[in-house]
């Protein structure tokens, strides 16, 4: 039985706050990529594309990686994949 886990990568444009820490802040989110169970080499290529897109964006753009467990995923699989993706983006 194959496990299913989905990863979504988002780019968020956060407007500068101008030193304010309160108030309503609007943001614009757009999906960059989504994928399911793929091999690590393919996942690294997609993470590389995500990193390149972040570097090409405005300095106020944030990247979010969202990982969902599937119905047949093993306990902790989504968390492990999220940690692996974050570590890859930060270190490489």
C-alpha positions in Angstrom: 0.0 0.0 0.0 1.5 3.3 -1.0 1.4 6.2 1.4 0.0 9.5 0.3 1.3 12.9 1.5 0.7 16.2 -0.2 3.0 19.3 -0.1 1.9 22.7 -1.1 4.3 25.7 -1.5 2.9 29.2 -1.2 4.3 32.6 -1.8 2.9 35.4 0.4 3.3 39.1 -0.3 3.2 40.9 3.1 3.0 44.7 2.9 5.6 46.6 4.9 4.3 47.5 8.4 6.1 50.8 8.7 7.1 50.0 12.2 3.5 49.3 13.3 2.9 46.1 15.3 -0.9 46.3 15.5 -3.7 46.7 13.1 -5.1 44.7 10.2 -2.5 43.5 7.7 -3.6 42.2 4.4 -1.6 39.6 2.5 -1.7 38.1 -0.9 -1.1 34.3 -1.2 -0.6 32.4 -4.4 0.1 28.7 -4.8 3.5 28.1 -6.3 3.6 24.3 -6.5 1.8 21.2 -5.3 2.9 17.6 -5.4 2.2 14.2 -3.8 4.4 11.2 -3.3 7.5 11.8 -5.5 11.1 10.7 -5.2 13.6 12.8 -3.3 15.5 13.9 -6.4 12.3 15.3 -7.9 11.3 17.0 -4.7 14.7 18.7 -4.4 14.3 20.1 -8.0 10.9 21.5 -7.0 12.3 23.0 -3.8 15.1 24.5 -5.8 12.5 26.2 -8.1 10.7 27.5 -5.0 13.9 28.9 -3.6 14.8 30.6 -6.9 11.3 32.1 -7.1 11.7 33.5 -3.6 15.0 35.1 -4.5 13.4 36.7 -7.5 10.5 38.2 -5.6 10.2 41.3 -3.5 11.9 41.4 -0.1 8.5 41.3 1.6 7.6 37.9 0.1 7.5 35.0 2.4 7.5 31.3 1.5 5.3 28.8 3.2 5.5 25.0 2.9 2.4 23.2 3.9 2.4 19.4 4.3 -0.7 17.3 4.6 -0.9 13.7 5.8 -2.9 11.5 3.5 -5.4 8.9 4.7 -2.8 6.1 4.4 0.2 8.0 5.5 2.4 6.7 8.4 2.3 8.6 11.7 4.8 11.5 11.6 5.4 11.2 7.9 4.2 14.7 7.0 6.2 16.2 9.9 9.3 14.4 8.7 8.8 15.6 5.1 8.3 19.2 6.2 11.4 19.1 8.3 13.4 17.6 5.5 12.1 20.2 3.0 12.9 23.1 5.4 16.4 21.8 6.1 17.1 21.4 2.4 15.9 25.0 1.7 17.9 26.5 4.6 21.1 24.6 4.2 21.4 24.4 0.4 
